[in-house]
């Protein structure tokens, strides 16, 4: 059943090529004159910090007069604004004309760069997650990697925006990232070829007969409809209704809030999906599900990990609170704040944290994350050669007693499947996916 679409344009993890940060962003496309008049009205109600402003002008004057090289007023004031915002939290920032343009283009699913969602941590660039089918993912970048050098330039001392500018470049050009990774004794050198990143946010396939798989790599404006279309494709490919579904949100850094709401709504019949709270009135929003479940109530297992952030956590939290899905994997990233994009004069913008978001039960996942219902260890499965060891069974013994039910002496279907392996689209090296499918099968048996 097609769900109703939300009307607001909101973002929770914007991808800018080499992604600028994890968002959680409300785009406030207002006329500058309107925004300006509101700002003036608000300023009149606030007591100005005259002593601090006097200090600011004094420092400004000293730089203009005494700095070793001339500095323009524009640069000094823009740097002051950047410092003011970056000192608040990792996600508030000043966006110049180019960055603001790229942010808006990033929601369409095509942008230039490496294909990683990044933030700052202790002065270094931290990878929240690589995006599926991008140069960064193919080069082996992992969630949690700390980038300490860009080519030969140390990251320490750079702003996130400075680091992002270096990581961007002409498609086909190469950049070498020096990476510190947990479990590795020495820093790694990762060579990545820049490219135009085209992200397909929803992928689907049949894992085994009656069990489907949906992968959402990011939340874009069309992701909600993409999920509905994917369910239709899975049902057609399965030649009948599914009995279980795996929803894979691993290494999904977030994206458009509307899409997170629509995806949650697709699997919920009713109830609250997410709500936000902040100091200003328009930061308080509530999103509720409309009737209709696109998969008709079948069991769902949602896979998450440390790279699942923002919009991913909204979906996981909503389905978990409503007991609509079992959440499996590792604790998520913990990005639970909302940023508002406020356009300024000169085609620039301010990205300002204005609210926290909460799951239906009232949980804030900010700096906490979503705790899985089933926690998985970090392991990898491997298939062994079936011919390496063949156990002896009753049927192999000389003069064994026949079955008695009229069964012929041909090998049973089970034995044949043991030897050739059941045909499946499941990659057995993917342990969490294997466990999710096993759980769905178990739930199916219990339901019968």
C-alpha positions, -999 to 999 in steps of 0.1 A, spaced: 0 0 0 14 34 -10 19 56 21 14 93 23 44 115 19 56 141 44 56 177 32 86 192 50 121 191 35 144 178 62 179 162 62 197 139 87 230 131 71 239 150 40 265 137 15 287 162 -2 310 140 -22 335 135 6 307 140 31 310 171 52 294 157 84 265 137 97 236 160 93 202 159 108 192 189 89 161 210 83 165 231 51 149 265 58 146 280 23 134 314 34 136 348 18 166 366 32 145 397 40 121 376 60 148 357 79 166 390 85 136 407 99 130 378 123 166 379 133 164 417 141 132 412 161 149 384 181 181 404 186 161 432 201 149 409 229 185 398 237 209 418 258 240 424 238 273 413 254 290 447 251 323 438 269 328 407 248 320 426 216 345 453 226 371 425 230 362 411 196 366 445 179 399 450 197 413 417 185 399 424 150 417 457 150 450 443 162 450 416 134 442 443 108 471 465 121 498 441 133 494 407 114 524 399 93 504 400 61 473 420 51 440 402 57 406 412 42 377 421 65 356 394 47 381 367 55 384 377 92 346 379 97 339 346 79 366 329 99 351 343 131 317 329 121 332 295 113 349 294 147 318 305 165 298 277 150 324 249 151 328 256 188 292 246 195 292 209 183 306 188 155 276 194 132 270 232 133 290 249 106 292 279 82 286 269 46 301 292 20 285 295 -15 302 264 -29 295 242 2 259 253 3 254 245 -33 270 210 -29 248 203 2 217 209 -18 230 188 -47 240 160 -24 204 151 -16 198 141 -53 221 111 -50 249 123 -73 280 142 -63 318 143 -67 344 129 -43 354 97 -25 321 84 -11 326 86 26 306 102 54 330 119 78 331 140 110 358 154 132 371 136 163 400 149 184 413 169 156 412 141 130 388 132 103 367 102 114 350 79 89 314 74 99 308 50 70 319 44 34 290 45 9 281 14 -11 297 11 -46 320 41 -42 358 45 -45 362 47 -8 343 14 -2 362 -3 -30 395 9 -16 386 -8 18 378 22 39 359 12 71 336 29 96 357 42 125 389 48 105 408 79 116 424 99 87 456 115 100 471 126 66 457 137 33 485 129 8 514 143 29 494 170 47 487 164 84 450 167 92 457 179 128 449 217 129 425 216 98 388 223 100 365 196 86 357 219 57 394 223 49 399 185 50 369 180 27 382 206 2 415 186 -1 397 153 -5 376 167 -33 391 169 -67 389 161 -104 374 127 -112 402 103 -120 427 120 -98 442 100 -69 445 109 -32 464 88 -6 448 87 29 469 78 59 446 59 82 447 47 118 425 16 122 416 -3 153 434 -36 154 462 -25 131 497 -20 146 508 7 121 490 34 101 477 23 67 481 40 33 449 39 13 450 51 -23 416 63 -36 407 74 -71 382 103 -70 350 99 -90 315 112 -96 295 94 -69 262 80 -81 243 65 -52 214 40 -56 199 42 -22 178 10 -24 188 -24 -36 169 -57 -32 173 -94 -39 158 -128 -29 181 -145 -4 163 -178 -5 128 -188 -15 103 -166 5 130 -145 21 138 -111 8 166 -86 13 164 -48 12 196 -27 14 193 11 20 227 28 16 215 63 23 182 82 27 175 103 -3 143 121 -14 131 91 -34 141 64 -9 106 59 5 91 52 -28 122 31 -37 114 8 -8 78 3 -19 89 -4 -55 116 -29 -42 89 -48 -22 68 -52 -53 99 -65 -72 107 -90 -45 72 -103 -44 72 -107 -82 106 -124 -82 95 -147 -54 63 -156 -73 43 -150 -42 43 -132 -8 74 -132 13 77 -149 46 105 -127 60 125 -96 52 160 -84 61 163 -46 61 201 -38 59 210 -3 74 246 -11 81 270 17 72 241 40 63 251 75 74 216 90 71 201 115 48 167 130 43 145 129 73 113 126 52 127 94 37 134 79 72 98 87 81 84 72 49 105 40 52 94 36 89 58 43 78 60 17 51 62 -11 78 40 5 105 2 5 106 -1 34 132 16 53 159 44 78 164 75 74 143 98 102 156 95 136 173 119 165 178 123 190 206 143 222 208 143 257 222 125 274 193 88 266 185 93 254 149 119 229 160 91 208 176 77 183 151 59 149 153 56 123 126 30 96 127 24 65 106 -5 61 83 -24 28 79 -9 1 57 21 -23 59 37 -29 26 49 -64 36 16 -74 54 31 -79 89 58 -105 80 88 -108 104 115 -82 98 151 -82 109 170 -49 108 208 -50 106 227 -21 121 263 -14 131 285 15 142 282 31 108 244 33 110 237 69 119 210 96 121 181 87 97 191 50 100 187 52 138 153 68 134 140 38 113 157 12 137 144 30 168 108 33 154 106 -3 144 122 -14 176 99 6 199 68 -6 180 81 -42 182 77 -44 145 112 -57 138 141 -74 156 172 -52 156 204 -72 151 241 -63 149 262 -37 167 253 -5 186 247 24 161 266 56 158 244 78 181 237 109 160 205 122 175 205 159 168 188 180 141 204 208 121 186 236 104 201 251 72 195 289 74 204 307 41 223 340 46 232 369 23 257 361 -4 243 326 -12 259 312 19 242 294 48 245 285 85 240 249 95 228 252 132 219 224 156 183 233 167 168 201 182 172 166 194 151 138 180 135 111 200 121 76 193 84 68 199 91 57 235 109 89 243 145 77 239 172 102 228 199 83 209 223 113 210 257 100 219 241 67 229 229 49 197 204 21 192 212 -10 212 204 -41 191 180 -67 204 205 -93 192 241 -83 196 265 -100 171 302 -107 175 325 -95 147 332 -127 129 333 -140 93 318 -173 80 336 -196 56 322 -225 37 343 -257 38 348 -282 10 319 -307 12 342 -335 0 367 -329 28 348 -349 53 317 -371 47 302 -385 79 290 -421 80 252 -425 82 229 -455 89 221 -457 52 259 -463 45 261 -494 67 260 -529 51 226 -547 53 210 -516 69 173 -519 76 151 -503 50 130 -473 58 97 -491 58 77 -462 43 81 -473 7 111 -449 2 134 -459 -27 171 -462 -23 178 -430 -41 194 -403 -20 168 -381 -3 165 -344 -12 181 -334 21 212 -356 13 214 -341 -22 211 -306 -9 239 -314 17 262 -324 -12 255 -296 -37 245 -269 -13 211 -252 -16 211 -225 -43 210 -192 -25 219 -155 -31 233 -154 4 270 -146 8 281 -169 36 310 -146 44 285 -121 57 279 -134 92 253 -108 103 232 -114 71 235 -152 76 223 -148 112 194 -126 102 182 -151 76 185 -179 102 164 -160 127 137 -153 100 136 -190 92 132 -198 129 104 -173 133 87 -188 102 88 -223 117 74 -210 150 45 -193 131 36 -225 114 
